[in-house]
Amino acid sequence: MLYELLSEVYVDAYSYDSFDYDMDVYYDYLWSYSGSYEDNQIPMSLFLYIFSSYSSFWDKFGAVLSVALLILFGGGSLVGNRGGGGSNGGMGIFRRKR
């Protein structure tokens, strides 16, 4: 069905010449195909990917930069920033006068 749909689209919409494939050869290829994909692969975590040889320089730079910005600007709340605000001292009834 996909083959027929694509041939109609290519011929009608893009004005390509009509084309034919030997579907028996393709069917034999599908049944005899043995992929090289291994089912027992363990997915790589993001941390391992960033510091592996598969990632580019810009991936590594972006990761290091985002961690640095998180530590600089958002790290205060992660480390235990003590909130501000002073003591109001009550109503001042028992306060000594100067």
GITAGI-V374631 format. One record per backbone hydrogen bond with DSSP energy under -1.0 kcal/mol. CO is the residue of the C=O (numbers start at 0). NH is the residue of the N-H. If there is no record, write none. Layout:
# GITAGI-V374631
[[CO NH] [CO NH]]
This chain:
# GITAGI-V374631
[[0 4] [1 5] [2 6] [3 7] [4 8] [5 9] [6 10] [7 11] [8 12] [8 13] [9 15] [20 22] [21 25] [22 26] [23 27] [24 28] [25 29] [26 30] [27 31] [44 48] [45 49] [46 50] [48 51] [55 59] [56 60] [57 61] [58 62] [59 63] [60 64] [61 65] [62 66] [63 67] [64 68] [65 69] [66 70] [67 71] [68 72] [69 73] [74 78] [75 79] [75 80]]
